[in-house]
C-alpha cells in the first residue's frame, strides 16, 4: 500500500534529548534506592513508555496514584531543567525543520505520537517553536487514556487523527518500545532514527526498514517512501 502520511515519535527522534532523559532516570534511581540503569537497558525497556508504566515497572511496584504523580513530576522537572541548562542543544535535530516545512507546504499528513505528558508538550511548543508545524490536531501525547508503547494504541490514534490507516503511514522511531508499537500497529514502513553514539534499539523483534542518525537525508528517505519525486 502506498505511503500517504508520516508519524513521528518525538523524544530521541526529532529532538535529541535522550541523555537528558537518561540522566533524569539515573537521579530517580538514586532517589528511590535503585541500582542505576545503563543506557542499553533504558533504550530497550524505558524510553518511549509512560511515566506511570516506568514507575510501576522499575521504581515503585504497586505504586499509588499519588506516588506515580510524584515520580512523574520529579523526573520531568529534572529533564526540563537539563534542557534549559543546555541551550545550545535545545533545538530540533539536523534536517527536521526543512522536512517539516516540506510536509506542511505539500499538504502531506503528518503527526507526532509521543509518550510525553502534556506539560512536556507545552514546553516543546515554547522552546522549540513546534507551533510552526503542529497543533493539537496533529499531535498525540500521553494523557492516560490509552496504553503506552510498546502497545500500538498511540500510533493507531495518530493515524486515525490523520484519517489514514497505519498501513498507509511511515513511522519514525528511536526506541525499542516504539519500534515494537509501530510494528504492532501495522505501519507501512518503520524507520529508525537515533542519535549517533547511542546504543541501538534494534533486536530480533524490533526490526525496521531503514536506519538513520538524523534527518539530513530526509529527501532521500521521502523519495524512497514515494513522498517526493526522485
Protein Blocks (a to p, Z undefined) as FASTA:
>chain_A
ZZfbdcddfehplpccklmmmmmmmmmmmmnopacddfklmmmmmgopafklmmmmmmmg
hiafklmmmmmmmmmmmmmmmmmmmmmlmccdehklmmmmmmmmnopacddddfbdfklm
mmmmmmnommmmpcfklcccdehlaccdfbfklmmmmmmmnopafklpccddfbfklmmm
mmmnopabdcddddehiacfbdfklccfbdcfbjklmmmmmmmnopacZZ
